[in-house]
Structures are given as C-alpha cells and as structure tokens.
Amino acid sequence: MKISVSGIRGIFGNDLTLPDILKFTNNFSTLIKSKKCVVATDTRPSGNVIVKTVKASLIESGIDVYDLGIAPTPIAFREARKYGAGIVITSSHNPIEWNGLKMIIDGKGLNEEQLNLIIGKQIPNKSKIGSEYFIKSNYIDDAKKIIGKISGTPKITIDVGGGAAKTIVAKLLEEIGCDVITINDDLEKSSRGPDPTTDPLKDLISNTNGRDVGFAFDLDADRLVVVLNGKKMNPDITLGLGVIKSLELGYKNFVFSQDTSMSIEKYIKQKGGKVFHTKVGESNVSMKMIETKSQVGGEGSSGGFIFSDFNHCRDGILTSGLISSMILKDTFHDILNFMEKYHIIRDKIECKLELQDQVMKTVYKKLNEQYNEIQTIDGIKAIVDEDTWILVRKSNTEDIIRISVESESLEKSRNIHQETKELIKQSYEQIN
C-alpha cells in the first residue's frame, strides 16, 4: 500500500482491503465540517464495491453523500468546492488491479496534517445518519467560460484509455469548436495501459496522422499527454502548452515542482512572469500557489497543469481545452521550439527504503564537492550551470531513488545522467 497526500493506493484485495477502506473513510469523515461529501469513481472493475463501502461509511457517520457516478478526478475536485469535501475512488495512473482513495477538503488535496489524522484513529460522531443524492456537474459549461470559443476547427484525437474521461472530454472539445475522434473508450478493449506518461501510445500516434493534435488521459483524467506530428511529447510539454494560454489570459505568477523543465521557467521570465518552486506533489504545488498568490502551477514529470481559478488539482480535461484553443496560433509553435532546445532525462534506480537516507547523504556529499550550488527543497538539486541541473530524490513509498537531469546539450544530459546513476549505484552498493 502507498500512502501519501496524493492518495491511498494499493492492490485491491491484497494490501488494500475493504476494512482498510472503512477505516480511512471513517477517519476522513471527522474532517468534513460541511457534513457533505462528493463521491466519484474511475472505471476500474473494483470501483463498484469500493464506492458502495465508502458511501455506506460516510452515511453511517452522518455525512450526506453526493454521488457523481463514474467521473474524472478534476470534476470531483470542482464539485468538492461547492460541497466542502470529496472522495474519488481511483488509483490514477497505476495498473488496473490497483485502486485507492483520493480525498478532498474544501476543493483541495490533503495536507500532511490531515493525512496523519486519516491514517491514525479517529472516532466519528454517529449520532445521525446521512442521506444520499445523485448529482451532475456543470463542469463543461464552467470550463467553456475559461477556454472560450475556438475558431478554425482544430482536428483532435483523444485516447481516454477506457477511463473516466470518456464521459466528458469529447463533449467539451466539440462544444468549444473542435473536430474530435475518440479511441480506446472501452477499458476492456483498450490497447494501452492506464498511464499515458509511460505507454508508447502507438494507437494514438497512428490515429493522429493528418490531424492537429492527440491527447491521452490516465484513468481519472488528471494526467494529460500530448501527441504532435506523429510523436509522443514528454510530460513537460503539456505543462508548457498550458502556460502559453495562461500568459495569454494575463497571468504572471507560476509555481512548479522542482523536477519541471527549466525551459518553461525561462519562457515565462522572458514574457515578464515570475516562477516559484516547491516539492514534487500536487498538494505541495497547490499550497505554494495559495501562499504566493499564484494562479497557475504544475508538475512537469506528470504532465500535471493546475489552474487555481478553476481547480486546485491537476486537470487534464481543462488543459486539453486550453491547449486546443492555442493549436492554430503562432505562440503554440513558439514555446514548442523553445522547449525542444532542452533535453530532460528522468530515470529511477532500485534502492531499499530503509537505506535511502544513507545513500542520499553520500550523494549529497559528492555533489556538494563537485558543484557550487546545491538546493535541498526536495531531495538534492545541483545547479551545474545556467542551462543544466541534476535532481536526486528518494521515493519514501517505493524501493527506488529518482533521477532527473536537464541540459541544453543532449550529450551533456546523457553524460551527467550516467555519472549520477553510477554515483547512486556505487553509494548503494557500499552501504548494502
């Protein structure tokens, strides 16, 4: 089981059981001041039994349940702004046999303090029984107001991977003026896995020939991957393309996780904007956005774009609409050309959880000896020069250490990546 502010996730029936679901939902109910909670689920087969358990637990604890049915995470976050709380039954981009709970308070993901309460032991007030309601969202109408009407009828192919996006994305894009083709709208017949950031997306690439752009979503539609000119773009491109629309709308303050491509920051600064940095993780980005009064943020590694005036979460659906509105404009190609000058490599190395702290100490010592500027906001980030950086982060939930390297030179990126990888391996072998 993986437990973090991003959600509680595990293999259902193995390390995530119905008693676990009851425990976490019961504890979560004590945090719901409004006594109202939105509930949604993605398309995983185990979602049906889990959602019944979640709703029963909430109702027993005196919470009124507002059921969205199968709905993407961004829609649940949007509705949770109105009702005060939400639970999405999803494991996001993880394999189908996984499932979990993504919890929302006041339209925002959990912070560390709230998470600790949920995984601890709380005693819900069960003096009354809640009620159940079935609701629909005004998400499409609200999103259209942000995106606006598109001219030129861009041709879009969307790959929903059999996920919850099938209920809404095509409709939104068509209503703002796009010509839309949908593939993989059935989970059982989907030709790809749940995570578009790691899947080669062969069907989407082939179905985007002769069209302007392709979009791939994960099962709960908070992640978005872009396909252009027969090529799958890295996740940072998604964020960058969202940024150009934000700049067009007049937004100036941005928050990005430490592992986001520097090309986006450089582009923003050229346009007179300001960038703040924070730890990796959606909730960390969201909290920093509130602190710095920034309207836009995201994580390059997950292709996650956050537009706080609309949602305090990664929103692949809104982002697809924002990008679609820019496809036929010159600025769309401007940022693509700018970002393609930079080369980012992301990798992970096996390392036992209990040894990660020791390995990181060794890595810090070596990098600190080699480079003049070291940042420790999240892991160890070494600034090699104005166009090159290295980030080493421990997982905390998995037996891996993550590496990110970026440089304007592809050769330099590859060399530094290999050197850093060897450094981590050697450090691990010495300790293990």
N, C-alpha and C positions, 0 to 999 in steps of 0.2 A: 504494500500500500504506500502511495505517495501522499503526503500531507503538506500543503503549503498555502499561502494566501491566494494562490491561483485556483485552489480547489482540493478536494479529497478524491483520490483516484486509486483504483485497484482493479484486479481481475475479479469480476463478479462471481460469487460462489466459491472463491478461493481465499484471497486476502482482503476481499471486501464482501461482507455478508449482510443479510437483512438486519440482524441485530446491530451491526455497525451503523447501518442507515438510520435505524431507530434512535440509537444513541446520539449521533451527530445532529439529527433533525430536532430531537427533544432539546438538546443543549442550545441549538440555534434559536429555537422558539423564544427563549428567555431574553434574547436581544431585540426582539421585534416590538418596538414601542407602539407602533400603529395598530398592532393586532391584526394586520392584514399582510398576506404574502402571495405574490405571484409565483406560479409553478409552471415550468415548461420542460420538455424533454426533446432530445435529438432522436434519431431514427434507429438507435441500437436495439437489437431484439430484447435485451434485458430491461429496457427503459420502462416498459409497461408495468412490470411487477414492482419496480423501484418507485415509480411515481405514485402508485396506489399506497405503498408503505409510507412515503413522505407525506402525502395528503392526510392519511389517517392519523399520523403522529401530530401534525400541525393542528388538525381539527380537535383532537383529544386535548391539546394544550391550550385551547381557547382561541386559536388563530383562524380567522376567516381566509379561506383559500380561493384564489382567483386563477383558474386553470386556463392556460393558453393552448393546451394540447401540444402537438409537435410544433415547435417554434425555435428559431435560432437564438443563441445567447444574446446578441445585440437587442433583439426585440424584448426579451425578458428584462434586460437592464433598463431599457426605455420605459417599460411599464412599471418597473420597481420604483422609479422616480415618483410615480403617482401614488402607489400603494404603500410605500415605505420599506418593503423587503421583497426578496425573491430567491428562489432556488431553481437552478437548471440542472436537470439530470443529464449529465454529459461527461465524457472523458475527452472532449475536444478532439485533438488530432491523434490520440492513442489508438491502438488496434481495437477491432470490433469487440473482442471478448472483454475489454475493459469497460468500466463505467465509473460514475462518480457524482459528486455534488459540487456545484459552483454556487456559492452563496453571496447574496447581495444585500447590503444595508443602505438605505437612502440613495439608491441608484449607483452605488459604488461597491467595488470589491472589498473583501475583508482586509483589515489591517492585522498586524501581528497580535495585538492585544485581544481583538475579537476572536481570532483563530485559537488562541490559547484557551479562551473560555469554552469554545465549541468542542475542543478535544479533551477538555477536563471533565468535570462532573457538575452539572447544574440541576436544579430542581424546578421544573416548570410549574406554574400555577395552573392547576387543572380543575379550577372551581366552576368553569363553564365550558361548553362545547362550541366550537366554531362552526361556521357554515361554509358551503361550497358553492362557487359561482363559476360559470364558464364565460370567458371574455374573448373579445377580438381586439386587435391593436390597430391604432391609426398610424402605424409606423410609415407606411408608404406615403400617405398624404403629408406627414411631417417631413419626411426625407426630401420630397419633391420641392418643398419650400426652400430648403438649403441648396439643393443642386441646381434648380431652375430648369427651364425647358431647353433642350438641345436642338441646334439646327444642323442640317447636313445628314441626318440619319446614319450615324456610325453603325457598322456591322459588328456585332458582338457574339461570340460563342461562349457559353458558360458551362462549366463542368462542376456539378454540385456534389459529385461523389456519392450520390444516394443519401445525402444528408438533409438537414432541416431547411437549408437554403432553397430547396425546390419549391417551397410553399410561397416564396415571396420575391426572389431576385429577378426572375424573368419579368414578372408583372411590373416591378419598379422600373426596370430599364426600358421596357416597352412604353410605359406611360410618360417617361421623360423624353421619348423620341428616338429610341434605338431599334434596330433590326436585330432580333435575338434568336439564336438557336441554342437549345439546351441538350446536353448529353449527360449520360450517367445519372438519370433522375431516379433510378431504382437501386436501392442499396444491394439487393441480392444479385443484381446483374451488373453492378458497377465494375468497370475494367481496371480500377485503381484502388489504392489503399486510402485510409482516412486522412493522411497527412500530405497535403499538396506540396509542402516545402521539401519533402524527401522523395516523393514519387516522380518518375520521369515524365508523366503526363503525356504519353505518346498519342492517345486518342484526341486529346485537346489540341495538341500541336497539329495533327493531321486535319482536324476539323476547323482549324483557324486559317487554312490556306485560302487566300483571296478575301479575307476579312480583316477588319482593323485591329482587333484585339481579342484575346481569350482570357477568361477569368476562371480560376479554380478555387473552390472553397473547401474547408475542412467540415466535419460533420455538424458542428454547431455554428459555423459561418462567422467566427470571429477572425479567422485567418484567411488571407487572400493572396494568391499567387498570380502573376501576370504572364501571359504568353504573347510575344510580339515577333513578327517576321519569322515564324517557324522555330522560335527559340524560347525556352523557359527562362524567365528572368530571375535573378536572385531576389530574396525577400526584401532587401533594402530598396529595390526599385519601386515596390508597392508603396513604401513609405515616401519615397522621393516624389512620386507622381501625385500622391495626396497633398504633399507640401505645396506644389505649384498652384493647386486650386486654392489652398489656404491663403497663400500670398496674394492671389488674385482677389480674394474676398477681403483683403486688408489686414489679415492677422500678422502680428510681428513677433510674438513670444512663443517659443517652442521648447519642449522637454523631450530628450531622447535617452534611452538606456545607454550604458557605457559601451555596448557592443555594436552600436549603429555606425554605419559608414560615415566617415568624415566628409565625404563628398556632399552629403545633404547639408551638413552644418556650413560648409564653405559656400554653398549656393545661397543659403539663407542669408548669410552675412553680406554677401555681395548685393543682395536685394534690400539691405538695411534692417534685417531681422536680428533677433537675439536668441541664443541657444543655451539651455541649462541641461546638466547631466545628472543622472541618477542610477541607482542599482537596476539590474535587469529584473523584469517582472512588471506585469500590467499594473498592479496596485501601487507599486513604487512610483511608476511614471505618473499615474493619476494623482497621487498625493503630492508629488512635486509640482504638478500643474496647478493644483489648488494653492500651494504655498507661494509659487512665483507668479500667480495670476496669468498663467499661460493658457491659451485657448486650444493649442494643438500639441500632440505628442505621439510617441510611439516607440516601438522596438524593431530595429532593423532585422534582427535574426529571425523573428517570427512573422514578418510582414504585417505587423500589427499597427494600425493607424487609429489614433484616438482624437476625436473632435468633441471637446468637452461641452460646447454649447448644445450638442445633440445627445451625446452619450459619454459616460465615464468608463468605457471599456473599448477594447479592440473591436472594430466594427467593419468586417469585410463587406457587408452589404452596402452601407453608405459609401464606403471607399470606392467600390466598383462604380457607383453612380457618379461620384466626384471625378474619377479618372475618365469615365466615358464622356463627361462634359468637356474634357480638355483634349481629347484624342486628335481632333481636327485642327487644333491651334498650334502655332509655331512654338510656343513655350513648352509644349509637350515634348518635342524633339530636342529643345534646348537643354532641358535637365537630363534627358537620356544621354545625350552626347557628353554632357559634363560628368555624369556619374560613371560612364563607361571608361573614363580615363583612369579610374581607381580599381584596384583588384583586391577583393577581400576573400580570405580563405578561413573557413570555420571547420574545426575538427574536434574530436574527443579522444581521450586516452583512458584506458582502464586503470582504475586506482581504487583500492578498497576504501570504503567510507571512513573507517577508523584510522587510516593512515594519511588521509588527505591534508590535514593540518600540518603534519610534519613535512610532507612533500612541498606544500606551499611555502613554508619557512625557508626551505633550501632554495626554491625557485626565486623567492624574493631576494635572498642574499646575492645570488648570481646575477639577476637582472639589475639590481641596485649597483653592483660593481661595474656593470657594463654600460648602463645608460644614466644620463644626468637627471631625467625627470621620471619619477615613479608616482602613480596615483593609486590610492587604495580605497576608493569609494565603493568598489565592488570587485573583489579579487585583487589582482596585481596588473595594473596597466602601465606599460613602459612606453613613453613617447620617444621614438627613435629619432625622428626629425619632423619637420612641419607637415610632411606628407606620408608618414609611416608610424604605425603603432602596433603594439602587441598587448593582448588581454588574456590572462590566465585566470580561470575561475573554477573553484570546486563546486560540485553538484549539490551537496547536502542531502539529496534524496536518492542518488544513484552512485554506483561504483565507477564514476568517471570524473575526469577533470577536462574542462573545455578550453580550447584554444581558439582565439580569433586574431588574425593578422591582416593588416591592410597597408597597401602602399600604392603610390602612383606607378611604380615599376612592378610588372608581373614577376619578373625574375627575382627582384628583391623580396616580394611577398613569399614566393616559394622557398627561397633560401632561409629567410627568418623563420618561417613556419617549420621547416625541417630542423633547424637548430633548436628551436624552442621545444619541439616534440621530443628530440633526443635528450634535452636537458631534463624534462619531466620524467622520461623513462629511466634515465640514469639515477635521478633522485629517488624514484620509487624503488628501483632495484636495490639501492644501498640500504634503504630502510626495511624493505620487506624480507 
